[in-house]
């Protein structure tokens, strides 16, 4: 008999997420090192040490050094082997997807930690902790396979596209749709990471088990619109925002059987997380205004 997966309140109504190893979920002591959610080699090779990360909300900024969750040294070393293969361009789409999932989960965990800090001058807004639990459990399940030397098939889409955007450009967005019904509510998470490295744009979309995003019009239009020749990161972010919003809108309409959230609202929200203000009627965009 197959058991139905559930998430009980005790699983997410807690405040110790940051005390656990990012990879295993086992409690670990805080150290000065930790795990770089954004890989150290990416920071060093592309001189990102002074970069500030926009957190998707007005006035919410964080430095690269703030994205360092706790990690067990052995587990960190195991994932470090994968990190090195990514750096050298010597890995598969499945493992690229896992690598980007680690970036997303690590950044989301640090986002949650900063949101709990009332003294953080530019703290981001808190989010539904069920999403954090879901993301952590999903990543840790994949990491367990990696550490056991088992195949880790990607549970979402990963694209590798030629790009002229300088290396080290990073885009991250995440969130969840919550649909309240008569008996219970449904949480539908979403997430995307894009990184430029070795003249390639690596885009990973999570929670896409049928890999539908790999057949999106982003792939079809990439060279037609000469996005491969474009060195303007905001234009690439705008293209990602439009195509990903289309993908999410279809997924939400199909899976939740609802059109409660209009496409225009979704596009504006996705664009904002990517550092843009987008006019949904014209799809014209500009950099997000500082607040």
ZAMARGU-4260 file (C-alpha; in steps of 0.2 Angstrom, whole numbers, plus 5000, padded with zeros to 4 digits):
<rodrens>
0) 5000/5000/5000 | 5007/5017/4995 | 5007/5030/5009 | 5002/5047/5004 | 5015/5061/5008
5) 5010/5073/5021 | 5018/5088/5029 | 5014/5090/5047 | 5015/5107/5056 | 5029/5101/5067
10) 5039/5099/5051 | 5038/5117/5046 | 5033/5127/5062 | 5050/5128/5069 | 5065/5140/5069
15) 5080/5129/5068 | 5082/5126/5049 | 5099/5136/5049 | 5106/5124/5063 | 5106/5110/5051
20) 5118/5104/5037 | 5112/5111/5020 | 5116/5094/5012 | 5110/5081/5025 | 5099/5090/5038
25) 5109/5084/5052 | 5113/5097/5066 | 5130/5104/5064 | 5139/5118/5074 | 5142/5135/5067
30) 5159/5138/5060 | 5167/5152/5051 | 5168/5143/5035 | 5151/5135/5031 | 5146/5132/5013
35) 5145/5145/5000 | 5128/5144/4993 | 5135/5154/4978 | 5151/5144/4974 | 5167/5151/4980
40) 5176/5148/4963 | 5162/5158/4955 | 5164/5172/4967 | 5183/5172/4965 | 5184/5169/4946
45) 5172/5183/4942 | 5176/5195/4956 | 5159/5195/4964 | 5165/5198/4982 | 5157/5215/4983
50) 5142/5211/4974 | 5125/5214/4982 | 5110/5203/4979 | 5093/5210/4976 | 5081/5199/4986
55) 5065/5202/4976 | 5057/5215/4988 | 5059/5234/4989 | 5075/5239/4998 | 5080/5221/5002
60) 5099/5218/4998 | 5112/5206/5005 | 5130/5204/5002 | 5138/5188/4994 | 5146/5184/5011
65) 5128/5182/5019 | 5124/5167/5008 | 5133/5154/5019 | 5123/5140/5027 | 5130/5127/5039
70) 5137/5111/5031 | 5145/5095/5037 | 5163/5095/5031 | 5162/5078/5023 | 5146/5082/5014
75) 5153/5098/5009 | 5168/5089/5001 | 5157/5077/4992 | 5148/5091/4984 | 5164/5100/4981
80) 5169/5087/4968 | 5154/5091/4958 | 5157/5109/4960 | 5175/5107/4952 | 5167/5097/4937
85) 5155/5111/4934 | 5169/5123/4934 | 5179/5113/4921 | 5163/5111/4911 | 5164/5092/4913
90) 5147/5087/4919 | 5130/5081/4913 | 5114/5091/4912 | 5107/5080/4927 | 5122/5086/4938
95) 5121/5104/4932 | 5103/5104/4938 | 5108/5097/4955 | 5122/5110/4956 | 5110/5124/4952
100) 5097/5117/4964 | 5110/5118/4978 | 5112/5137/4974 | 5094/5140/4975 | 5091/5130/4991
105) 5106/5138/4999 | 5100/5155/4994 | 5082/5152/5000 | 5088/5145/5017 | 5099/5161/5019
110) 5085/5172/5014 | 5074/5164/5027 | 5087/5166/5040 | 5089/5185/5036 | 5071/5187/5037
115) 5070/5181/5055 | 5084/5194/5060 | 5074/5210/5066 | 5091/5219/5066 | 5096/5216/5048
120) 5095/5233/5040 | 5089/5227/5023 | 5080/5211/5028 | 5070/5202/5015 | 5051/5198/5018
125) 5048/5181/5026 | 5040/5167/5016 | 5029/5151/5019 | 5040/5139/5028 | 5032/5124/5020
130) 5041/5129/5004 | 5058/5129/5013 | 5055/5112/5020 | 5049/5106/5003 | 5065/5113/4994
135) 5077/5106/5007 | 5069/5089/5008 | 5069/5088/4989 | 5088/5093/4988 | 5093/5082/5002
140) 5085/5067/4993 | 5095/5070/4978 | 5111/5073/4988 | 5109/5057/4996 | 5109/5048/4979
145) 5125/5058/4974 | 5134/5053/4990 | 5129/5035/4987 | 5136/5036/4970 | 5119/5033/4962
150) 5112/5042/4947 | 5103/5058/4951 | 5091/5061/4936 | 5085/5079/4936 | 5067/5083/4942
155) 5066/5098/4932 | 5073/5107/4916 | 5091/5113/4913 | 5096/5122/4897 | 5114/5127/4892
160) 5113/5141/4879 | 5127/5151/4871 | 5129/5169/4878 | 5139/5185/4877 | 5134/5190/4895
165) 5150/5191/4905 | 5153/5176/4916 | 5147/5176/4934 | 5130/5184/4931 | 5117/5176/4942
170) 5098/5176/4943 | 5088/5168/4956 | 5069/5168/4959 | 5058/5157/4970 | 5041/5157/4977
175) 5025/5147/4979 | 5007/5148/4974 | 4995/5144/4989 | 4977/5140/4983 | 4965/5138/4998
180) 4951/5125/4994 | 4936/5120/5005 | 4945/5106/5014 | 4964/5111/5013 | 4976/5122/5004
185) 4988/5118/4991 | 5006/5124/4990 | 5014/5124/4973 | 5032/5129/4973 | 5042/5137/4959
190) 5060/5142/4956 | 5073/5146/4943 | 5092/5149/4943 | 5102/5156/4929 | 5122/5157/4929
195) 5134/5162/4916 | 5150/5153/4914 | 5162/5149/4900 | 5152/5159/4887 | 5136/5148/4892
200) 5120/5153/4901 | 5115/5138/4912 | 5096/5140/4916 | 5088/5128/4928 | 5069/5127/4932
205) 5064/5117/4947 | 5048/5107/4950 | 5046/5103/4932 | 5046/5084/4932 | 5041/5082/4913
210) 5055/5095/4908 | 5042/5105/4899 | 5053/5121/4900 | 5066/5113/4890 | 5054/5114/4875
215) 5049/5132/4879 | 5050/5146/4866 | 5066/5152/4875 | 5075/5138/4866 | 5067/5141/4849
220) 5069/5160/4849 | 5087/5161/4857 | 5096/5163/4841 | 5082/5170/4831 | 5081/5185/4842
225) 5100/5185/4843 | 5100/5183/4862 | 5116/5173/4860 | 5124/5189/4854 | 5117/5200/4868
230) 5129/5206/4881 | 5115/5216/4890 | 5110/5206/4906 | 5094/5215/4909 | 5088/5210/4891
235) 5092/5192/4895 | 5083/5194/4912 | 5068/5201/4903 | 5067/5186/4891 | 5068/5174/4905
240) 5054/5183/4915 | 5042/5183/4900 | 5045/5164/4895 | 5046/5158/4913 | 5030/5168/4917
245) 5021/5159/4902 | 5027/5142/4909 | 5021/5146/4926 | 5004/5152/4921 | 5001/5137/4911
250) 5007/5125/4925 | 4996/5134/4938 | 4980/5134/4927 | 4982/5116/4922 | 4987/5109/4939
255) 4976/5120/4951 | 4962/5122/4938 | 4961/5140/4942 | 4965/5157/4934 | 4965/5167/4950
260) 4981/5175/4947 | 4981/5185/4931 | 4996/5183/4919 | 5001/5202/4920 | 5002/5201/4939
265) 5013/5186/4938 | 5025/5194/4925 | 5027/5209/4935 | 5031/5199/4951 | 5044/5188/4941
270) 5052/5202/4933 | 5054/5211/4950 | 5063/5197/4957 | 5075/5197/4942 | 5078/5216/4946
275) 5066/5223/4933 | 5051/5233/4931 | 5041/5226/4917 | 5025/5234/4908 | 5015/5218/4905
280) 5005/5227/4891 | 5020/5232/4881 | 5033/5220/4888 | 5045/5235/4889 | 5056/5235/4904
285) 5068/5245/4915 | 5079/5242/4929 | 5070/5241/4946 | 5070/5258/4954 | 5080/5258/4971
290) 5069/5262/4986
</rodrens>
